[in-house]
Amino acid sequence: MDDLRHEIQMNNIGFEVLTIHPKYLGEYINSEAAKWAPIAKKSGATAK
């Protein structure tokens, strides 16, 4: 597979492709959750 080709395709449809060391993946997920949780809560959105 051509990883660069797939990355370009993902970027073209609005995804940001990240290459991250597994050590930092949990930190990234936690920081994103902390950033977006107040916004989701304020919006009243719920999971079904």
C-alpha positions in Angstrom: 0.0 0.0 0.0 1.1 3.5 -0.7 0.8 5.2 2.8 1.4 8.7 1.3 -1.4 8.2 -1.2 -3.8 7.2 1.6 -2.7 10.1 3.8 -3.4 12.5 0.9 -6.8 11.0 0.4 -7.7 11.3 4.1 -6.5 14.9 4.1 -8.7 15.6 1.1 -11.8 14.5 3.0 -11.0 16.5 6.1 -9.0 14.1 8.3 -5.7 15.1 9.9 -3.4 12.1 9.7 -1.0 12.0 12.7 2.0 9.9 13.3 2.4 9.6 17.0 4.5 7.3 19.3 2.3 5.0 21.3 3.7 6.5 24.5 2.0 9.8 23.7 -1.2 8.5 22.2 -3.0 8.3 25.6 -1.8 11.8 26.5 -3.2 13.1 23.2 -6.6 11.4 23.7 -6.9 12.7 27.2 -6.0 16.2 26.2 -8.6 16.1 23.4 -11.2 14.8 25.7 -10.5 17.5 28.2 -10.7 20.1 25.5 -14.0 19.0 24.0 -15.9 17.7 27.0 -17.0 21.1 28.3 -18.2 22.0 24.8 -20.1 18.8 24.4 -21.6 19.1 27.8 -22.7 22.7 27.2 -24.3 21.7 23.9 -26.5 19.1 25.6 -25.3 16.3 23.3 -25.7 12.8 24.6 -24.5 9.3 23.5 -27.1 6.8 22.6 
